[in-house]
Amino acid sequence: MSEQTPPPDQGAQQQSEIVLNDKSANSAYSNFARVTATPEEVIVDFGLNPNPFMQGKQEVVVTQRLIMNFYTAKRLLSALGMTLQRHEATFGSVELDVRRRAQLLPGGAAAIRQ
């Protein structure tokens, strides 16, 4: 009995095509995110901070919570990283320090107070 080798395409891993149906997706704006984790899952809370420049204690209402395994979290990290790289290549660096970002605006910090 002779052993047959599969054709080259059969042994290769096939890529699946994913088609998204977003008809029932909820959209929400978030300017706040908090990431926590358990040994099994990553939890990402999203919310809207109505006073991002306010000093002291403030309450942010969590409006969306995503819970995912670490495999999905790592794929999300990669996708977000690639998206940010493309954005920065096109539009320039995304400044995270709000004070420095205010200085870059026309009118400087005064533009934020208005």
Contacts in CASP RR format, 6 or more apart in sequence:
PFRMAT RR
TARGET T0000
AUTHOR 0000-0000-0000
METHOD contacts of the structure
MODEL  1
MSEQTPPPDQGAQQQSEIVLNDKSANSAYSNFARVTATPEEVIVDFGLNP
NPFMQGKQEVVVTQRLIMNFYTAKRLLSALGMTLQRHEATFGSVELDVRR
RAQLLPGGAAAIRQ
26 64 0 8 1.000
28 46 0 8 1.000
28 47 0 8 1.000
28 63 0 8 1.000
28 64 0 8 1.000
29 48 0 8 1.000
30 46 0 8 1.000
30 47 0 8 1.000
30 48 0 8 1.000
30 63 0 8 1.000
30 64 0 8 1.000
31 47 0 8 1.000
31 48 0 8 1.000
31 49 0 8 1.000
31 52 0 8 1.000
32 46 0 8 1.000
32 47 0 8 1.000
32 48 0 8 1.000
32 49 0 8 1.000
32 52 0 8 1.000
32 60 0 8 1.000
33 44 0 8 1.000
33 45 0 8 1.000
33 46 0 8 1.000
33 47 0 8 1.000
34 44 0 8 1.000
34 45 0 8 1.000
34 62 0 8 1.000
35 42 0 8 1.000
35 43 0 8 1.000
35 44 0 8 1.000
35 45 0 8 1.000
36 42 0 8 1.000
36 43 0 8 1.000
36 45 0 8 1.000
37 43 0 8 1.000
40 69 0 8 1.000
40 70 0 8 1.000
41 67 0 8 1.000
41 68 0 8 1.000
41 69 0 8 1.000
41 70 0 8 1.000
42 67 0 8 1.000
42 68 0 8 1.000
42 69 0 8 1.000
42 70 0 8 1.000
42 72 0 8 1.000
42 73 0 8 1.000
43 65 0 8 1.000
43 66 0 8 1.000
43 67 0 8 1.000
44 65 0 8 1.000
44 66 0 8 1.000
44 67 0 8 1.000
44 68 0 8 1.000
45 62 0 8 1.000
45 64 0 8 1.000
45 65 0 8 1.000
46 62 0 8 1.000
46 63 0 8 1.000
46 64 0 8 1.000
46 65 0 8 1.000
46 66 0 8 1.000
47 60 0 8 1.000
47 61 0 8 1.000
47 62 0 8 1.000
47 63 0 8 1.000
47 64 0 8 1.000
48 60 0 8 1.000
48 61 0 8 1.000
48 63 0 8 1.000
49 58 0 8 1.000
49 60 0 8 1.000
51 58 0 8 1.000
52 98 0 8 1.000
53 98 0 8 1.000
53 112 0 8 1.000
68 76 0 8 1.000
84 94 0 8 1.000
87 94 0 8 1.000
88 94 0 8 1.000
95 101 0 8 1.000
95 104 0 8 1.000
99 109 0 8 1.000
102 108 0 8 1.000
102 109 0 8 1.000
102 111 0 8 1.000
102 112 0 8 1.000
103 109 0 8 1.000
105 111 0 8 1.000
105 112 0 8 1.000
END
